[in-house]
């Protein structure tokens, strides 16, 4: 074996030894607190009825058009995905608005062509969907 090969082999053995000693040093702390910390569960499992389940706070009132747009509508109406008219693009909205605002609202609420019903916001009220449309038209 060449001198370079012997050097690399010794270097590898030294690195493995150093890493092993570092791991052993961490595990060497045998105090009760250190052991309890190492074997503590990562999470908890509760059966139904044993502990309350924390849920996200329900909205206290209707969401603004801006909030609905940024959460549910932006993915398509900021990129034009699936033929969605871009928010703030008056030329793209013009043929839709020519049908009447009631038709536009109906398509947004019930879905039409590539537009899913309620823009996938299944817990949005009709008023929140209309507010999101108003927001898009105002951009």
Secondary structure by P-SEA (a helix, b strand, c coil): ccaaaaaaaaaaaaaaaaaaaaaaaaaccccaaaaaaaacccccccccccbbbbccccccccccaaaaaaccccccccccccccccccccccaaaaaaacaaaaaaaaaccccccccccccccccaaaaaaaaaaaaac
